[in-house]
Amino acid sequence: MSLRINDTVPDFTAETDQGPISFHDFIGDNWTILFSHPKDYTPVCTTEFGAVAQLADEWAKRGTNVIGVSVDGIEDHRGWKGDIEKVAGGPAAFPIIADEGLEVSKAFDMLPAEAYLPDGRTPAHSATVRSVFIIGPDKQLKLSMTYPMTVGRNFAEVLRALDALQMSTTNGVATPANWNTGDDVIIPTAVSDEDAKAKFGEFTTVLPYLRMTKSPE
């Protein structure tokens, strides 16, 4: 299937290093980040999982679940966690899905339906399993981004994007380029000037279709 913004994400059952999950139950009423990796014990992925572990308090502040997925098995995941925690300098408390049959990778359109893992495979066989999916409490896909194997993901940017999504969803605004928490936000064009003044107070009209106001938070 092709997964697009505002689609309901696939539900699935899977084994993780922390036991079985049903994905929609795992999401519950929370924001959720699913981040995928082509293989355990690979250098870039280990630093990325470490970065996610280091941000545990930040995910919690935002009421956000995080969960990894890799196409290796449970025992590999459990062993790899030791390396991740060494890199992170602390615990990696999030679960990692074992996607040995590629069901999750295919459901999220990271691999074609005919993909399989040959004997003696390398990370190149599942190189496209390098995505981040931010999912809302309504279980709809809000944002996705995919990186090549040689470029580590910037989880500060993932956190910034999550903040922007939570800001826009909660307050009915949009965020401009390079927005960070506390910066001015954009009033949607569907809101009239009169309604904008009533809802947001003072605002600045940069262009007829670009009006800026202070962050509601």
C-alpha positions as CSV (number, residue, x, y, z in Angstrom):
1,M,0.0,0.0,0.0
2,S,1.0,3.6,-0.4
3,L,0.9,5.5,2.8
4,R,0.2,9.3,2.6
5,I,-0.2,12.1,5.1
6,N,-3.6,11.9,7.0
7,D,-4.0,8.2,6.1
8,T,-4.7,5.9,9.1
9,V,-1.6,4.0,9.7
10,P,-1.7,0.2,9.5
11,D,-2.6,-1.8,12.5
12,F,-0.5,-4.9,13.1
13,T,0.6,-7.3,15.8
14,A,4.4,-7.9,16.2
15,E,7.0,-9.2,18.6
16,T,9.3,-6.7,20.2
17,D,12.3,-7.1,22.6
18,Q,9.8,-6.1,25.3
19,G,7.1,-8.6,24.3
20,P,4.2,-8.6,21.8
21,I,2.3,-5.5,20.8
22,S,-0.8,-4.5,18.8
23,F,0.3,-1.2,17.1
24,H,-3.0,0.8,17.5
25,D,-3.2,-0.3,21.1
26,F,0.4,0.8,21.6
27,I,-0.4,4.2,20.1
28,G,-3.5,4.6,22.4
29,D,-4.4,8.3,22.7
30,N,-0.8,9.5,22.3
31,W,1.5,10.9,19.7
32,T,3.8,8.2,18.5
33,I,7.0,8.0,16.5
34,L,8.0,4.9,14.6
35,F,11.6,4.9,13.4
36,S,13.0,2.2,11.2
37,H,16.4,0.6,10.5
38,P,17.6,-1.9,7.9
39,K,19.8,-4.0,10.3
40,D,21.0,-4.3,13.8
41,Y,24.6,-3.8,14.7
42,T,25.2,-1.1,12.1
43,P,27.1,2.1,12.9
44,V,24.8,4.9,11.8
45,C,21.7,3.2,13.2
46,T,23.3,2.6,16.6
47,T,24.1,6.3,16.9
48,E,20.5,7.1,16.0
49,F,18.9,4.7,18.5
50,G,21.3,6.2,21.0
51,A,20.0,9.7,20.2
52,V,16.4,8.6,20.7
53,A,17.3,7.1,24.1
54,Q,19.0,10.3,25.2
55,L,15.7,12.2,24.4
56,A,13.6,10.0,26.6
57,D,12.6,12.9,28.9
58,E,11.7,15.1,25.9
59,W,9.4,12.4,24.4
60,A,7.7,12.0,27.8
61,K,7.1,15.8,28.1
62,R,5.3,15.7,24.8
63,G,3.2,12.7,25.7
64,T,4.8,10.8,22.8
65,N,5.5,7.1,22.5
66,V,8.6,6.0,20.5
67,I,9.2,2.6,19.0
68,G,11.9,1.3,16.7
69,V,11.6,-1.4,14.0
70,S,14.4,-3.4,12.4
71,V,14.3,-6.4,10.2
72,D,16.4,-8.6,12.6
73,G,15.0,-10.8,15.3
74,I,14.3,-10.4,19.0
75,E,17.6,-11.9,20.3
76,D,19.6,-9.6,18.0
77,H,17.6,-6.6,19.3
78,R,18.2,-7.5,22.9
79,G,21.9,-7.9,22.3
80,W,22.1,-4.7,20.3
81,K,20.4,-2.7,23.1
82,G,23.7,-3.1,25.1
83,D,25.6,-1.3,22.3
84,I,22.9,1.4,22.0
85,E,23.0,2.1,25.7
86,K,26.8,2.3,25.6
87,V,26.5,5.0,22.9
88,A,23.6,6.7,24.6
89,G,25.2,6.7,28.0
90,G,22.0,5.5,29.6
91,P,19.0,3.2,29.2
92,A,17.1,2.6,25.9
93,A,13.7,1.9,27.3
94,F,11.7,2.0,24.1
95,P,10.7,-1.3,22.3
96,I,12.1,-2.5,19.0
97,I,9.9,-4.4,16.6
98,A,11.3,-7.6,15.1
99,D,10.3,-7.4,11.4
100,E,12.0,-10.5,10.1
101,G,9.1,-11.2,7.8
102,L,9.1,-7.6,6.5
103,E,5.4,-7.2,7.2
104,V,5.8,-3.9,8.9
105,S,8.3,-2.6,6.4
106,K,5.9,-3.4,3.5
107,A,2.8,-2.1,5.3
108,F,4.5,1.2,5.7
109,D,5.6,1.2,2.1
110,M,9.3,1.1,2.9
111,L,9.8,-2.1,0.8
112,P,8.0,-3.4,-2.3
113,A,5.5,-6.3,-1.8
114,E,7.9,-8.8,-3.5
115,A,10.9,-7.9,-1.3
116,Y,12.6,-10.7,0.7
117,L,15.8,-11.1,2.7
118,P,18.2,-13.5,1.1
119,D,20.7,-15.7,3.0
120,G,23.8,-13.7,3.8
121,R,22.0,-10.4,3.3
122,T,23.6,-7.1,4.0
123,P,22.0,-3.8,5.0
124,A,21.8,-2.9,1.3
125,H,19.0,-5.4,0.9
126,S,16.7,-3.3,3.1
127,A,18.3,0.1,2.7
128,T,15.0,1.8,2.2
129,V,13.9,0.9,5.8
130,R,15.3,4.2,7.0
131,S,12.2,6.2,7.8
132,V,10.6,8.2,10.6
133,F,6.9,8.3,10.9
134,I,5.1,10.8,13.3
135,I,1.6,9.6,14.0
136,G,-1.2,11.5,15.8
137,P,-3.4,10.3,18.6
138,D,-6.1,9.8,15.9
139,K,-3.7,7.1,14.4
140,Q,-3.2,9.1,11.2
141,L,0.2,9.8,9.7
142,K,1.2,13.4,10.2
143,L,4.8,13.4,8.9
144,S,7.3,11.1,7.3
145,M,10.9,11.4,6.3
146,T,13.3,8.9,4.8
147,Y,17.1,9.0,4.8
148,P,19.9,7.1,3.0
149,M,22.1,4.7,5.0
150,T,25.1,7.1,5.1
151,V,23.3,10.1,6.6
152,G,22.3,10.0,10.3
153,R,18.9,11.4,11.1
154,N,18.7,14.6,13.1
155,F,16.5,13.8,16.0
156,A,16.5,17.4,17.2
157,E,14.7,18.1,13.9
158,V,12.3,15.2,14.6
159,L,11.6,16.8,18.0
160,R,11.1,20.3,16.4
161,A,8.7,18.8,13.8
162,L,6.8,17.1,16.6
163,D,6.5,20.4,18.5
164,A,5.3,22.1,15.3
165,L,2.7,19.4,14.7
166,Q,1.4,19.6,18.2
167,M,1.3,23.4,18.0
168,S,-0.6,23.5,14.8
169,T,-3.0,20.7,15.7
170,T,-3.9,22.2,19.1
171,N,-4.1,25.8,18.1
172,G,-5.3,25.9,14.5
173,V,-2.2,27.6,13.2
174,A,0.7,26.9,10.9
175,T,4.4,27.3,11.5
176,P,6.9,29.1,9.1
177,A,10.2,27.9,7.9
178,N,12.8,27.2,10.7
179,W,10.1,27.6,13.4
180,N,11.1,26.8,16.9
181,T,9.0,26.7,20.1
182,G,8.1,30.3,21.1
183,D,8.5,31.8,17.6
184,D,5.6,33.6,15.9
185,V,3.2,31.4,14.0
186,I,1.1,31.8,10.8
187,I,-2.7,32.4,10.8
188,P,-4.3,30.2,8.2
189,T,-5.8,31.9,5.1
190,A,-9.2,30.4,5.8
191,V,-9.5,32.6,8.9
192,S,-10.8,36.1,8.3
193,D,-9.0,39.2,9.7
194,E,-12.0,39.8,12.0
195,D,-11.9,36.2,13.3
196,A,-8.1,36.3,13.5
197,K,-8.2,39.4,15.8
198,A,-10.9,37.8,18.0
199,K,-8.9,34.5,18.3
200,F,-5.3,35.7,18.3
201,G,-5.4,39.4,19.2
202,E,-2.8,41.5,17.4
203,F,-1.2,40.1,14.2
204,T,1.1,41.4,11.5
205,T,0.1,41.3,7.8
206,V,3.3,40.6,5.9
207,L,1.5,39.8,2.7
208,P,-2.3,39.5,2.0
209,Y,-2.0,35.8,2.5
210,L,0.8,35.8,5.2
211,R,-0.2,36.9,8.6
212,M,2.0,36.4,11.6
213,T,1.0,36.3,15.3
214,K,2.6,35.4,18.6
215,S,2.7,31.8,19.5
216,P,-0.5,30.9,21.5
217,E,1.7,29.0,24.0
